Amino acid sequence: MPLTSIDQEKIKRITSALRNEHDRLRSKYKLLKFQDILGLSILLLCIVSIGFASMYWLKGQMSTVFLVLWVAFWTSILHELEHDLIHGLYYKKSKLMVNLMTLLVWIFRPLTLNPWIRKYWHHHHHQHSGKVIDIEERGVTNGEKWSLKRLIMTPDLLFSFMFRCVRIIREIKAEYSANRLQAKDMKMLRKTLIFGFMPIGIPAYLVFYVWVIFKLLLAFDVSILNEDTMIWWCSALDPIIYIFVLPNYIRQFCLHFITSNMHYYGDVADGDVARQTQVLNAWWTWPFQLFCFNFGSTHSIHHFIVNEPFYTRQLSMKRAHEVFRKEGIKFNDIGSFFRGNRYSESI
């Protein structure tokens, strides 16, 4: 679907309207000008909220279910903060602060790709959204036909790769041969495979898998080790699982479900931001939105305006949706679920 002059004019109109709204918000809310302080304050608020909840849970004063959902909510904000850091929106004159904030948001979201590596693929995603070479979105199942396999892969980046590694490698080789992937991209892919989930991600996933297996064996009264040993290991791992891992597994499922289905795949031209995403905010998506900070309603704004922090998108959402509807941006195109996230309804 080539990008026409009509499409380009539509993109300009939408972008201009969104910029005007963001300028209006900055004039109305003077606090928005203190972007660095806001970013750092949000980070500290999230960490403190997670820390106090963890302390109460460890003392037996909070239920495990509440703890997991509470942490999942706050880590969804940390994800948005990491996304802003990737776009260089805070402390532009201090690499130390940027790296420190990036490290902290990674520690509290241990199942995610190394954010310094993700930065490369996220900028690549903006250049090639909806293409085979959009490594970031393909990694979270964008473009896959819905099936039990996609459901399993949605929250789990390791399973997502393992279940498709042969096909992914074949596709990457074909794209490289066709000069749609460059030598620098292939170098970063190798770096991603080796270091992308180290030193935090791989251990976190393995600990989670061991914990799940032990819990299932104990539930069905099956012993591959001494039962007391398995109980001890589960108890020892419980704080790691309930504070750091399980909340992020839930958060990732919600985020990956929304993002992989609101992004279109396969028939979108480079630069056609009007067709790269839909607004996905149907009533039944709200349980998912709760743990990805309303991503389905606001992320399309980011494709038009990349240099605004996530909280500004929340404030501009109402006006943005008015503009989107006027200009024909799709809302809740549930049919894309059944056509492998293609934009065209004729496929």
Secondary structure, DSSP 8 states (H G I E B T S, - for coil): ----HHHHHHHHHHHHHHHHHHHHHHHH-GGGG-HHHHHHHHHHHHHHHHHHHHHHHHTT-S-HHHHHHHHHHHHHHHHHHHHHHHTT-S-TT-HHHHHHHHHHHHHTSTTS--HHHHHHHHHHHHHSTTSTT-HHHHHTTTT---SHHHHHHTT-HHHHHHTTHHHHHHHHHHHHHTTSS-HHHHHHHHHHHHHTTTTTHHHHHHHHHHHHHHHHHHHTT--SS-HHHHHHHHHHHHHHIIIIIHHHHHHHHHHHHHHHHHB--SS--TT-HHHHB-B---GGGHHHHTTTTTHHHHHHHHHH-TTS-HHHHHHHHHHHHHHHHHHT--B--GGGGGTTT-S-TT-
